[in-house]
């Protein structure tokens, strides 16, 4: 018998391949064993997903720097973790699209809800996945001075913030679903609070990974927030400019609805 993953020779009593570690599967796929595989892969207390999710709260530096230093088995890799987050965020986008008419964009009670706000939200929904991915290098650039003592390059900082952004998306998934299901009118305000919580969590990750302490650490975190704020503002400002240039919005769209 041979391993279906690496073609290595196997004894008939092997449950796992000694060469690649792949599980030996001899039975046909049924609903029962498919369900068992899903539960075992994602909800077993010993599996890498739950361990990764838990430890990114309690010790993110162990998860992230473990991967940067070559650890591959103990925790879920950043690509897979980010892929799960991106998939679940797609479900949130689906619910947002269905609840768009119930959302209140006038979160500051100015009494001025505009067509522009609706069109911006349509753009965000259409390109949500690309925007989600785009903010990873933005955060990596903003964090370039946070880890200078460890000399992490751009690719390594990208891994740090890929884990960070994916984790933020995952731990806000259930609150987002509940808000969209039962109180869609407050979702826009909820998303603002969520964005602030992402900033706080990012600072927490920076603090746990950085070698700096005391005032030096505080200065680096504040610089990270400052650079991130500037870059976020620039990206946010680019969106309406692009929509104006392409004719998807007009100056009249900025006027309050009558």
C-alpha positions in Angstrom: 0.0 0.0 0.0 1.2 3.5 -0.8 0.5 6.9 0.7 -1.9 8.9 -1.4 0.0 12.1 -0.5 3.7 11.4 -1.0 3.6 7.9 -2.6 5.7 6.4 0.2 5.3 2.7 1.1 2.9 2.0 3.9 2.1 -1.0 6.1 -1.6 -1.9 6.1 -1.8 -1.2 9.9 -0.5 2.4 9.6 -2.9 5.2 10.5 -0.5 7.9 9.5 2.3 8.0 6.9 5.7 8.0 8.6 7.2 10.0 5.7 4.8 13.0 5.4 2.5 12.6 8.4 -0.6 12.4 6.3 -3.6 10.5 7.6 -4.3 7.2 5.9 -7.8 7.3 4.4 -9.2 4.0 3.1 -13.0 4.5 3.4 -15.2 6.3 1.0 -16.4 9.8 1.9 -19.8 9.7 3.6 -21.9 12.4 5.3 -21.0 10.9 8.7 -17.2 10.8 8.2 -17.2 14.2 6.5 -19.0 15.7 9.5 -16.6 13.9 11.8 -13.6 15.3 9.8 -15.0 18.9 10.1 -15.5 18.6 13.8 -12.1 17.1 14.3 -10.3 19.7 12.2 -12.0 22.8 13.5 -13.6 22.1 16.9 -11.3 19.6 18.6 -9.8 21.2 21.6 -6.3 20.0 20.5 -6.5 21.2 16.9 -4.4 24.0 15.6 -7.3 26.4 14.8 -8.6 26.7 18.3 -5.1 26.7 19.7 -4.1 29.5 17.3 -7.3 31.5 18.0 -6.9 31.2 21.8 -3.2 32.0 21.9 -3.5 35.0 19.6 -5.4 36.5 22.5 -3.1 35.3 25.3 0.3 35.1 23.8 0.3 36.4 20.2 4.1 36.7 20.1 4.4 32.9 20.6 2.1 32.2 17.6 3.5 34.9 15.3 7.2 34.7 16.1 7.0 30.9 16.2 6.0 31.0 12.5 8.6 33.6 11.7 11.3 31.4 13.2 10.2 28.2 11.4 7.5 26.6 13.6 4.9 25.1 11.2 3.0 22.3 13.0 1.8 23.8 16.3 -0.3 26.7 15.0 -2.3 27.3 11.9 -0.2 29.1 9.3 -1.1 32.7 8.5 -2.4 32.0 4.9 -4.9 29.4 6.2 -5.9 31.5 9.1 -6.4 34.5 6.9 -8.3 32.4 4.4 -10.8 31.3 7.1 -11.3 35.0 8.1 -11.8 36.1 4.5 -14.4 33.3 3.9 -16.4 34.3 7.0 -16.2 38.0 6.2 -17.8 37.1 2.8 -20.8 35.8 4.8 -20.9 39.1 6.7 -20.8 41.0 3.4 -23.8 38.9 2.1 -25.8 39.9 5.2 -24.8 43.5 4.9 -26.0 43.6 1.3 -29.4 42.2 2.4 -29.6 44.7 5.3 -28.3 47.8 3.5 -31.7 49.4 3.4 -32.1 49.1 7.2 -28.7 50.6 8.1 -28.5 54.1 9.6 -25.4 55.9 8.2 -26.1 59.0 10.2 -24.4 57.7 13.3 -23.5 61.1 14.6 -27.1 62.4 14.3 -26.3 65.2 11.9 -29.5 64.7 10.0 -27.6 64.6 6.7 -27.6 61.2 5.1 -26.3 61.4 1.5 -26.4 59.3 -1.7 -22.6 59.4 -1.5 -22.6 57.4 1.7 -24.8 54.7 0.1 -22.6 54.5 -3.0 -19.4 54.3 -0.9 -21.0 51.4 1.1 -21.8 49.7 -2.2 -18.2 50.1 -3.3 -16.9 48.7 0.0 -19.3 45.7 -0.3 -18.2 45.0 -3.9 -14.5 45.2 -3.2 -14.4 44.1 0.5 -12.0 41.2 0.0 -9.5 43.4 -1.9 -9.7 46.1 0.7 -9.3 43.6 3.5 -6.1 42.3 1.8 -4.8 45.8 1.0 -4.8 46.9 4.6 -2.2 44.2 5.5 0.7 45.9 3.6 -0.6 49.3 4.9 -0.2 48.0 8.5 3.1 46.5 7.6 4.4 49.8 6.4 3.0 51.7 9.4 4.8 49.2 11.7 8.2 49.5 10.2 9.8 51.2 13.3 8.0 49.0 15.8 10.3 46.0 15.5 13.6 47.7 14.5 15.6 45.9 17.2 14.5 42.6 15.8 15.1 43.8 12.2 11.9 42.3 10.8 11.7 42.9 7.0 8.6 43.9 5.1 7.5 40.3 4.4 7.9 39.4 8.1 5.9 42.4 9.2 3.3 41.4 6.6 3.0 38.0 8.4 2.6 39.8 11.8 -0.3 41.9 10.5 -1.9 39.1 8.5 -2.3 37.2 11.7 -3.5 40.4 13.5 -6.1 41.4 10.9 -7.4 37.9 10.4 -7.8 37.4 14.2 -9.6 40.7 14.5 -12.0 39.6 11.8 -12.6 36.2 13.4 -13.3 37.5 17.0 -15.7 40.1 15.7 -17.5 37.6 13.4 -20.2 36.4 15.8 -21.0 40.0 17.2 -21.2 41.2 13.6 -23.6 38.4 12.6 -25.8 39.1 15.7 -25.9 42.8 15.0 -26.8 42.4 11.4 -29.5 39.8 12.3 -31.2 41.6 15.1 -30.2 45.3 14.9 -29.0 46.2 11.4 -29.7 49.9 11.9 -26.8 50.2 14.4 -24.3 48.1 12.4 -22.5 51.2 10.9 -21.9 52.5 14.5 -20.9 49.0 15.6 -18.3 48.8 12.7 -16.7 52.1 13.9 -16.4 50.6 17.4 -15.0 47.4 15.8 -12.4 49.5 13.9 -11.2 51.1 17.1 -11.0 47.7 18.8 -8.8 46.5 15.8 -6.5 49.5 16.4 -6.3 48.6 20.2 -5.6 44.9 19.4 -2.9 45.8 16.9 -1.2 47.9 19.5 -1.4 45.0 21.9 0.3 42.7 19.3 3.0 45.3 18.7 3.6 45.6 22.4 3.9 41.8 22.8 6.3 41.3 19.9 8.5 44.5 20.2 11.7 44.3 22.2 11.2 47.9 23.4 9.9 48.7 26.9 8.6 51.7 28.8 8.6 55.0 27.1 10.3 53.7 24.0 7.6 51.1 23.5 4.8 53.7 24.1 6.5 56.0 21.5 6.7 53.2 18.9 3.0 52.3 19.4 2.0 56.0 19.1 4.1 56.3 16.0 2.4 53.2 14.6 -1.0 54.6 15.3 0.0 58.0 13.7 1.3 56.4 10.5 -1.6 54.0 10.3 -4.1 56.9 10.8 -2.4 58.9 8.0 -2.4 55.9 5.6 -5.9 54.9 6.5 -7.1 58.5 5.8 -5.2 58.6 2.4 -6.7 55.2 1.3 -10.2 56.4 2.5 -9.8 59.6 0.6 -8.7 57.8 -2.6 -11.9 55.9 -2.8 -14.3 58.8 -3.5 -11.7 60.4 -5.8 -11.6 57.2 -7.9 -15.4 57.0 -7.9 -15.6 60.7 -9.0 -13.0 60.1 -11.8 -14.8 57.0 -13.1 -18.2 58.8 -12.9 -19.7 56.4 -10.4 -20.5 59.3 -8.1 -21.2 63.0 -8.8 -20.9 66.2 -6.7 -24.6 66.2 -6.3 -24.4 62.9 -4.4 -22.7 64.7 -1.5 -25.8 66.8 -0.9 -28.1 65.6 2.0 -31.2 63.7 1.1 -34.4 65.7 1.1 
